[in-house]
Amino acid sequence: MSFRALTLLCCALVSHSAAAYVIDGNLQSDWSINRATMTPGASVKGYTVEDWTRNSSGYLDPGYGGQAYDAEALYVDYDATYLYLGLITGLNPATRMGNNTYAPGDFLIDFGRDGKFEYGFTTTVIKNANGSLYRPTIQVGSLYRVGDAANGWYFGLWDNQNSSYARGRDPVAVKAGTLVGSGQIATGGAVTGYGKYSTDTHYMIEAAIPRALFGADWGLPFDVQWAMLCGNDVIKADPPLPTPEPMSLALVGSALGALALSRRRRSV
């Protein structure tokens, strides 16, 4: 095998462990979603499915709102470069803040799994009912580090949900923080044919966040959470820690050994 071919083989083996996701707001092809159960393909590292109700005002957890506020499924995956997040919800991403209407929240990430969220990845441009920006200084599709537990988050309406915050309310969206960097975000829908109630309308949010933005935090166990700004339905997924893939490492090792041998022979 030529030196060039061995080099290309090494590059291919290093990158083969996880196929890249296309961030387009369509989870079906990338995440291999089972339409009946909403479960993803076997390679997805973490997920939660909570398809609660199709009623217009039914109970969710911890609040109400039925299908229009149902956080139905949350998916988490990663490769050597990106953290990928996918969401299915009954909430239209274009929903504005108004009288008894609440916009989508952000993806929140808790490294260390202690109930305190260090990062928020912004999902949508949140608007008030009149079209003005609800949080004009916050950029969509961006990762923020939030160090102020009291003033860095918007919180849901329900007490006694998360003891790490005042009144036990769940944080739901970034209010203020340090901009770490940007990623990719896309929304999709409306679609039907998913879950227990096939005629329900669903929307999708998909994101890719560069792992490098998390720095040393990436080595810690983590949870991902999402909710709308009222916090009527909160969904969380906790993927396993990143671990080396033995077969991938063995293949890379073999290829690198062959590459080194080839270089030595060329230099003799």
C-alpha positions as CSV (number, residue, x, y, z in Angstrom):
1,M,0.0,0.0,0.0
2,S,1.3,3.5,-0.9
3,F,2.2,6.1,1.7
4,R,-0.6,8.3,0.5
5,A,-3.2,5.5,0.7
6,L,-2.1,4.7,4.3
7,T,-2.5,8.3,5.2
8,L,-6.0,8.5,3.8
9,L,-6.9,5.2,5.6
10,C,-5.8,6.7,8.9
11,C,-7.9,9.8,8.4
12,A,-10.9,7.7,7.4
13,L,-10.6,5.5,10.4
14,V,-10.3,8.4,12.9
15,S,-13.5,9.9,11.5
16,H,-15.6,6.8,11.0
17,S,-16.9,6.4,14.5
18,A,-19.9,8.7,14.1
19,A,-21.5,10.0,10.9
20,A,-22.1,13.7,10.8
21,Y,-25.6,15.0,11.2
22,V,-27.1,17.4,8.8
23,I,-28.7,20.2,10.9
24,D,-31.8,20.9,8.9
25,G,-34.7,20.5,11.4
26,N,-35.5,17.1,10.0
27,L,-34.7,14.4,12.6
28,Q,-36.0,11.4,10.6
29,S,-33.1,10.7,8.4
30,D,-30.2,11.5,10.7
31,W,-31.6,10.1,14.0
32,S,-33.5,7.2,12.5
33,I,-36.6,7.9,14.5
34,N,-39.2,5.2,14.9
35,R,-42.4,7.0,14.0
36,A,-44.6,4.9,16.3
37,T,-42.4,5.0,19.4
38,M,-40.3,8.1,18.8
39,T,-37.2,6.1,19.8
40,P,-34.0,6.8,17.8
41,G,-31.6,4.5,16.1
42,A,-29.4,2.3,18.3
43,S,-26.3,4.4,17.8
44,V,-27.8,7.5,19.5
45,K,-26.2,7.8,22.9
46,G,-29.0,9.2,25.0
47,Y,-32.6,10.0,24.7
48,T,-35.9,10.4,26.5
49,V,-39.4,10.0,25.1
50,E,-42.4,11.5,26.9
51,D,-45.4,11.7,24.5
52,W,-47.9,12.6,27.2
53,T,-51.2,13.8,25.7
54,R,-53.1,15.0,22.7
55,N,-55.6,17.0,24.7
56,S,-55.8,20.8,24.2
57,S,-55.3,21.5,28.0
58,G,-54.2,18.2,29.4
59,Y,-51.7,17.7,32.2
60,L,-48.0,17.5,31.4
61,D,-45.3,17.7,34.0
62,P,-45.3,19.9,36.0
63,G,-47.9,22.0,34.3
64,Y,-50.7,21.9,31.8
65,G,-51.2,22.8,28.1
66,G,-51.8,19.6,26.3
67,Q,-50.2,18.9,22.9
68,A,-49.4,22.5,22.2
69,Y,-46.9,22.5,25.1
70,D,-45.8,18.9,25.1
71,A,-42.0,18.3,25.2
72,E,-42.2,14.9,23.6
73,A,-38.7,13.6,22.8
74,L,-35.1,14.7,23.4
75,Y,-32.1,13.1,21.7
76,V,-28.4,13.5,22.5
77,D,-25.4,12.3,20.4
78,Y,-21.8,13.3,19.9
79,D,-18.7,12.5,17.8
80,A,-15.1,13.7,18.0
81,T,-16.1,17.3,17.0
82,Y,-19.7,18.1,17.9
83,L,-22.4,17.6,20.5
84,Y,-25.7,17.0,18.6
85,L,-29.1,17.7,20.1
86,G,-32.6,16.9,18.7
87,L,-36.0,17.7,20.0
88,I,-39.6,16.8,19.1
89,T,-42.3,19.0,20.7
90,G,-45.9,20.0,20.2
91,L,-44.9,23.7,20.6
92,N,-44.6,25.7,17.4
93,P,-41.1,27.3,17.5
94,A,-42.6,30.6,16.2
95,T,-44.8,30.9,19.3
96,R,-44.5,34.3,20.9
97,M,-44.6,35.5,24.5
98,G,-48.1,36.9,25.2
99,N,-51.1,36.5,27.4
100,N,-51.1,32.8,28.2
101,T,-48.7,31.9,25.4
102,Y,-45.0,31.0,25.9
103,A,-42.1,30.7,23.5
104,P,-39.7,27.8,23.2
105,G,-36.8,27.7,25.7
106,D,-33.2,26.8,25.1
107,F,-31.1,23.6,25.4
108,L,-29.5,23.7,28.9
109,I,-26.5,21.6,29.8
110,D,-25.5,20.5,33.3
111,F,-21.9,19.2,33.6
112,G,-21.4,17.2,36.8
113,R,-25.1,16.4,37.0
114,D,-25.5,18.4,40.2
115,G,-28.7,20.2,39.1
116,K,-27.0,23.4,38.2
117,F,-26.7,24.3,34.5
118,E,-23.5,25.9,33.3
119,Y,-24.4,26.4,29.7
120,G,-27.4,27.3,27.5
121,F,-27.6,26.9,23.8
122,T,-30.1,29.3,22.3
123,T,-32.7,27.8,20.0
124,T,-35.0,30.5,18.6
125,V,-35.4,34.3,18.3
126,I,-37.9,34.9,21.1
127,K,-40.4,37.6,20.4
128,N,-43.1,39.4,22.3
129,A,-46.7,39.4,21.0
130,N,-46.1,42.7,19.2
131,G,-43.1,41.4,17.4
132,S,-40.4,43.1,19.4
133,L,-37.5,41.1,20.7
134,Y,-38.0,39.5,24.1
135,R,-34.2,39.3,24.8
136,P,-32.5,41.6,22.3
137,T,-29.0,41.1,23.4
138,I,-29.0,37.3,23.1
139,Q,-27.9,35.7,19.8
140,V,-29.7,32.6,18.5
141,G,-27.6,29.5,17.7
142,S,-25.1,30.4,20.3
143,L,-23.6,28.9,23.4
144,Y,-23.6,30.9,26.6
145,R,-21.9,30.2,29.9
146,V,-24.2,31.3,32.7
147,G,-22.4,31.9,36.0
148,D,-25.2,33.9,37.8
149,A,-27.8,31.4,39.0
150,A,-30.2,34.1,40.0
151,N,-30.0,36.6,37.1
152,G,-28.6,34.5,34.2
153,W,-31.7,32.5,33.5
154,Y,-35.4,32.8,32.7
155,F,-37.3,30.5,35.0
156,G,-40.5,28.5,34.6
157,L,-43.7,29.2,36.5
158,W,-43.6,26.1,38.8
159,D,-42.1,25.9,42.3
160,N,-40.4,22.9,43.9
161,Q,-38.9,21.4,40.7
162,N,-35.2,22.1,41.0
163,S,-33.8,22.7,44.5
164,S,-30.6,24.3,43.1
165,Y,-32.6,27.5,42.2
166,A,-34.7,30.0,44.1
167,R,-38.2,28.6,44.9
168,G,-37.2,25.4,43.2
169,R,-38.1,26.7,39.7
170,D,-36.5,25.2,36.6
171,P,-34.3,27.4,34.4
172,V,-35.6,27.4,30.9
173,A,-33.7,29.9,28.8
174,V,-30.6,32.1,28.7
175,K,-31.2,35.6,30.1
176,A,-27.6,36.8,30.4
177,G,-24.2,35.2,30.3
178,T,-20.8,35.0,28.6
179,L,-21.0,34.2,24.9
180,V,-18.7,31.2,24.4
181,G,-19.2,30.7,20.6
182,S,-21.7,29.7,18.0
183,G,-23.1,26.4,16.6
184,Q,-25.7,25.3,14.2
185,I,-29.5,25.4,14.9
186,A,-32.5,24.6,12.7
187,T,-36.2,24.1,13.2
188,G,-38.7,22.0,11.3
189,G,-42.4,21.1,11.1
190,A,-45.3,21.0,11.2
191,V,-45.3,17.2,10.8
192,T,-47.7,14.4,11.7
193,G,-47.4,10.6,12.0
194,Y,-45.3,10.4,15.1
195,G,-46.0,8.9,18.5
196,K,-49.1,7.4,20.1
197,Y,-51.4,9.9,18.4
198,S,-50.5,9.9,14.7
199,T,-52.7,12.9,13.8
200,D,-51.0,15.2,16.4
201,T,-48.8,18.1,15.0
202,H,-45.1,18.0,15.9
203,Y,-42.2,20.4,15.5
204,M,-38.5,19.6,15.6
205,I,-35.4,21.5,16.7
206,E,-31.9,20.3,15.9
207,A,-28.5,21.6,17.0
208,A,-24.8,21.0,16.7
209,I,-22.4,22.5,19.2
210,P,-18.6,22.3,18.8
211,R,-17.3,20.2,21.6
212,A,-14.2,22.5,21.9
213,L,-16.5,25.3,23.3
214,F,-17.0,23.3,26.5
215,G,-13.3,23.1,27.3
216,A,-12.4,20.8,30.2
217,D,-16.0,20.5,31.2
218,W,-16.5,18.0,28.4
219,G,-14.8,15.3,30.4
220,L,-17.6,15.4,33.1
221,P,-20.9,13.5,33.0
222,F,-23.7,15.8,31.8
223,D,-27.4,16.2,31.3
224,V,-29.3,18.1,28.7
225,Q,-32.7,19.7,29.4
226,W,-35.3,21.6,27.4
227,A,-38.6,23.3,28.3
228,M,-40.7,26.2,27.0
229,L,-40.5,29.5,28.9
230,C,-43.5,28.6,31.2
231,G,-41.8,25.4,32.2
232,N,-45.1,23.5,31.8
233,D,-43.3,20.4,30.4
234,V,-39.6,19.8,31.2
235,I,-37.7,17.0,29.4
236,K,-34.1,15.8,30.3
237,A,-31.7,13.3,28.8
238,D,-28.5,12.0,30.3
239,P,-26.1,10.3,27.8
240,P,-23.1,8.2,28.9
241,L,-19.7,9.7,29.1
242,P,-17.6,9.7,25.9
243,T,-15.5,6.6,25.7
244,P,-13.0,5.4,23.2
245,E,-14.3,2.8,20.7
246,P,-12.1,-0.2,21.0
247,M,-12.5,-1.4,17.4
248,S,-11.8,2.1,16.1
249,L,-8.7,2.5,18.2
250,A,-7.4,-0.9,17.2
251,L,-7.9,-0.1,13.5
252,V,-6.3,3.2,13.8
253,G,-3.4,1.7,15.7
254,S,-2.8,-0.9,13.0
255,A,-3.0,1.7,10.3
256,L,-0.6,4.0,12.1
257,G,1.8,1.1,12.6
258,A,1.7,0.3,8.9
259,L,2.2,4.0,8.1
260,A,5.3,4.1,10.4
261,L,6.8,1.0,8.8
262,S,6.2,2.4,5.4
263,R,8.0,5.7,6.3
264,R,10.9,3.8,7.7
265,R,11.3,1.7,4.6
266,R,11.1,4.8,2.4
267,S,14.0,6.3,4.4
268,V,16.3,3.3,4.2
